[in-house]
Amino acid sequence: MPTTAILAGKGKLPLVAAQGARARGDRVVVVGILGEVDPELSQLAHASYPVSLGQWQSIIDVLKMEKVENAYLMGGVSKELLFGNLTLDERIQRLLAGLREKNDNAVIEAFVNDLVGEGIMVRPQTELLEDIMPGPGVLTSKEPSSRVWADIHYGWRIAKAIAGLDVGQTVVVKDGAVLAVEAIDGTDATISRGGRLAHGGGVVVKVAKPAQDMRFDVPTIGQSTLETAIEAGIQAIALEAGKTMVMDKDALIQRADAAGVAIVLVDGEDVDLAGV
C-alpha cells in the first residue's frame, strides 16, 4: 500500500483529496500546515500531524518518517503568512533567502523542489480531483446578459495577463473597466475590493495561469468565495472550464440561484477566438 501525504491548508479540498487517495487504496498521511487538522480529515487519515508551515524541517521529517512516496498540496494557504508573524525555521528562511523573486510560483516551487530533493514526489492536484473540474457551460439558471459577456471577455484578457505575470488570477470588472486585480491578498479580498467600487453589478473573472502547474495553485471556487461575491453585489462569476475546481457544486449552484448570481465555465480557446 503506497503512502500518500496530503499537505492540508484551509477549505474542503484536503478532505476531498484524502477521500480520493483512500478510494484508490493509498495509506493517507495528513499534515495540517496551518498548525491544525480538521477533525473529519483526521478521522479519514491513517495518521495526521498538525505542523505549521513555518516549521518546514519538521514537516519534511514527518514525511520521511512516514515513508511518504507522493505528496499533494491541497487547500488554501495565504501568502501573507510568510510575510506576517509566522515563526520561520532555519530551513525555510534559507529557502526564501535564495529567491530573487517572491511571487506565488517562485515561493511554492521552492517548497516543491525541496520536497523533490528529499525524494518526495509532488503530484498534480488533478490526479485526485478531476471529478470536480467541470467543462464549459452555464452552471446556474441565470445566464449572463450580452453586456456581462462583454465584461467576461474583457476581464478574461486582463486576468490572463496578470496570471502570466504571476501577480494573481482574479479580476473584477464592470462596464469595461477593471475595478480590482488580485495580488497577495487573494481572491476573496479582491472580490470585496471590486464590489465596493462597483456598487453592484460587478463581474468576477478567475483563470488558470497560461502555463498552469497543476501541482499547486489550481483555481478553485467554493461556498466561501461565493458568499463573498454575493455580499459584494457581484452579478456573475466566470471561471476557466476544465481548469477550475468547483467545490460542492450542487450546493454552490443552489445558493447562486437563490442569490441571482450567474456562474459560467468558459473555454479559454472560445474566448480567444472571440477576438479579445
C-alpha positions in Angstrom: 0.0 0.0 0.0 1.7 3.3 -1.1 1.8 6.1 1.4 0.4 9.4 0.2 0.7 12.7 2.0 -1.9 15.5 1.9 -0.3 18.8 2.9 -3.5 20.4 4.0 -4.4 24.1 4.1 -7.9 25.5 4.7 -11.1 24.6 3.0 -12.6 21.3 1.8 -10.1 20.3 -0.8 -7.9 18.3 1.6 -10.9 16.2 2.6 -11.9 15.5 -1.0 -8.3 14.7 -1.9 -7.9 12.3 1.0 -11.2 10.6 0.1 -9.8 10.1 -3.5 -6.5 8.8 -2.2 -8.3 6.3 0.1 -10.5 5.2 -2.7 -7.6 4.1 -4.8 -6.1 2.2 -1.9 -3.4 4.6 -0.6 -2.3 4.9 3.0 -3.0 8.6 3.7 -0.9 10.8 6.0 -2.2 14.3 6.6 0.0 17.2 7.6 -2.0 20.3 8.7 0.3 23.1 7.5 -1.7 25.7 9.3 -0.9 24.1 12.6 -4.1 22.1 12.9 -6.0 19.3 11.2 -9.8 19.3 10.7 -11.3 16.5 12.8 -13.2 15.0 9.9 -10.0 14.9 7.9 -8.0 13.5 10.8 -10.5 10.6 11.1 -10.1 9.8 7.4 -6.3 9.7 7.6 -4.2 6.8 8.7 -2.0 9.4 10.5 -2.2 13.1 11.0 0.1 15.8 12.2 -0.6 19.5 12.9 2.7 21.2 11.9 2.9 24.8 11.0 4.2 25.7 7.5 6.9 27.8 9.2 8.4 24.6 10.7 9.4 23.3 7.3 12.1 20.9 8.6 9.6 19.3 10.9 7.2 18.7 8.0 9.9 17.1 6.0 10.9 14.9 9.0 7.3 13.7 9.3 7.1 12.9 5.6 10.3 10.9 5.7 9.4 9.1 9.0 6.1 8.1 7.4 8.0 6.9 4.2 5.8 9.1 2.0 6.2 8.5 -1.7 3.8 11.0 -3.2 2.6 14.3 -1.7 -0.3 16.6 -2.8 -0.6 20.3 -1.8 -4.3 20.8 -1.1 -6.2 23.7 0.4 -5.7 27.4 0.8 -2.7 29.0 2.4 -2.4 32.7 2.5 0.8 34.0 1.1 0.6 36.7 3.7 1.6 34.1 6.3 5.2 34.2 5.1 5.3 38.0 5.4 3.5 38.2 8.7 4.2 37.0 12.2 4.7 33.3 11.3 7.8 31.9 13.0 10.0 30.5 10.3 12.6 27.8 11.0 16.2 27.9 9.6 15.4 25.7 6.6 12.5 27.8 5.3 14.5 31.0 5.9 17.2 29.6 3.7 14.7 28.7 1.0 13.2 32.2 0.9 16.5 34.0 1.1 17.7 32.2 -2.0 14.8 33.5 -4.1 15.3 36.5 -6.3 11.5 37.0 -6.6 8.9 36.0 -4.0 5.8 35.7 -6.2 3.4 32.8 -5.9 5.2 30.5 -8.3 8.6 31.2 -7.1 7.7 30.5 -3.4 5.7 27.4 -4.0 8.2 26.0 -6.5 10.9 26.4 -3.8 8.9 24.2 -1.4 8.1 21.7 -4.1 11.7 21.4 -5.3 12.9 21.0 -1.7 10.5 18.1 -1.3 11.6 16.5 -4.6 15.2 16.9 -3.4 14.3 14.7 -0.4 12.8 12.0 -2.7 9.2 13.0 -2.2 7.3 13.5 -5.4 4.7 16.3 -5.5 1.9 15.2 -7.8 -0.7 17.2 -9.8 -3.8 18.0 -7.7 -5.9 16.9 -10.6 -5.0 13.3 -10.1 -7.3 13.2 -7.1 -9.8 15.9 -8.1 -10.7 15.5 -11.8 -14.3 14.8 -10.9 -14.8 18.3 -9.6 -13.4 20.2 -12.6 -16.4 20.7 -14.9 -16.3 21.5 -18.6 -17.7 24.6 -20.3 -21.3 25.8 -19.8 -23.5 28.0 -17.6 -24.0 26.2 -14.2 -26.8 28.4 -12.9 -30.3 29.1 -14.0 -29.3 32.7 -14.5 -27.4 33.3 -17.7 -25.1 36.3 -18.4 -26.5 39.1 -20.4 -24.7 40.3 -23.6 -23.2 43.2 -21.5 -22.0 40.7 -18.9 -20.5 38.6 -21.6 -18.6 41.6 -22.9 -17.2 42.2 -19.4 -16.2 38.5 -19.2 -14.3 38.7 -22.5 -12.6 41.8 -21.4 -11.9 40.6 -17.9 -10.5 37.3 -19.3 -7.8 39.2 -21.3 -6.8 41.1 -18.2 -6.9 38.1 -15.9 -4.7 36.1 -18.3 -2.2 38.9 -18.5 -1.8 39.2 -14.7 -1.8 35.4 -14.3 1.1 35.3 -16.9 3.0 37.8 -14.8 2.3 35.7 -11.7 0.6 38.6 -10.0 -2.8 36.9 -9.4 -5.6 35.1 -11.3 -8.7 37.1 -10.5 -10.1 40.4 -11.6 -13.4 42.3 -11.0 -14.7 44.3 -13.9 -17.8 46.4 -14.7 -18.8 48.1 -18.0 -15.3 47.6 -19.5 -13.4 49.0 -16.5 -11.1 47.0 -14.2 -12.1 47.6 -10.6 -9.8 45.1 -8.8 -6.8 42.9 -9.6 -5.7 40.1 -7.3 -2.4 40.4 -5.5 -1.1 38.7 -2.4 -4.4 39.4 -0.6 -6.1 36.6 -2.5 -9.4 36.0 -4.4 -11.9 36.8 -1.7 -10.3 40.1 -0.8 -10.1 41.1 -4.5 -13.8 40.4 -4.9 -14.6 42.5 -1.9 -12.5 45.4 -3.1 -14.0 45.3 -6.6 -17.5 45.0 -5.2 -17.1 48.2 -3.1 -16.1 50.1 -6.2 -18.8 48.6 -8.4 -21.7 49.4 -6.1 -23.4 46.3 -7.5 -23.2 44.6 -10.9 -19.5 43.7 -10.9 -18.3 40.6 -12.8 -15.6 38.3 -11.4 -13.2 36.5 -13.8 -10.9 33.9 -12.4 -8.5 31.9 -14.7 -5.7 29.4 -14.7 -2.2 30.7 -15.4 -1.1 30.4 -19.0 1.3 27.6 -18.1 -0.5 26.4 -15.0 1.4 23.9 -12.9 -1.4 21.5 -11.8 0.6 20.6 -8.7 -0.4 23.8 -6.9 -2.5 27.0 -7.0 -5.1 25.5 -9.3 -8.1 27.9 -9.5 -10.9 26.9 -7.0 -14.3 28.2 -6.1 -16.4 27.1 -3.1 -19.0 28.4 -0.8 -16.8 31.0 0.9 -15.9 32.7 -2.3 -19.5 32.7 -3.5 -20.7 34.2 -0.2 -18.0 36.9 -0.6 -19.3 37.6 -4.1 -22.9 37.8 -3.0 -22.0 40.2 -0.2 -20.1 42.3 -2.7 -23.0 42.6 -5.1 -21.4 40.6 -7.9 -23.8 39.5 -10.6 -21.6 37.0 -12.5 -18.6 34.8 -11.9 -16.7 33.4 -14.9 -14.2 30.5 -14.4 -11.9 28.6 -16.7 -13.5 25.3 -17.8 -11.6 22.1 -17.2 -9.0 24.0 -15.1 -11.1 25.2 -12.1 -12.1 23.0 -9.1 -15.7 23.6 -8.2 -16.4 22.5 -4.6 -19.8 21.2 -3.5 -21.1 22.0 -7.0 -24.8 21.2 -6.4 -24.9 23.3 -3.2 -23.0 26.1 -4.9 -25.4 26.3 -7.8 -28.4 26.2 -5.4 -27.0 29.2 -3.4 -26.0 31.1 -6.5 -29.5 30.6 -8.0 -31.1 31.9 -4.8 -28.9 35.0 -4.8 -29.3 35.7 -8.6 -25.6 35.2 -9.4 -24.6 33.6 -12.7 -21.7 31.1 -12.7 -20.3 30.2 -16.0 -17.4 27.9 -17.0 -15.7 29.3 -20.1 -13.4 27.5 -22.6 -10.3 29.7 -23.0 -10.0 28.9 -26.7 -13.5 30.1 -27.3 -12.8 33.4 -25.6 -9.6 33.8 -27.5 -11.4 33.2 -30.7 -13.9 35.9 -29.7 -11.2 38.4 -30.5 -10.3 39.7 -27.1 
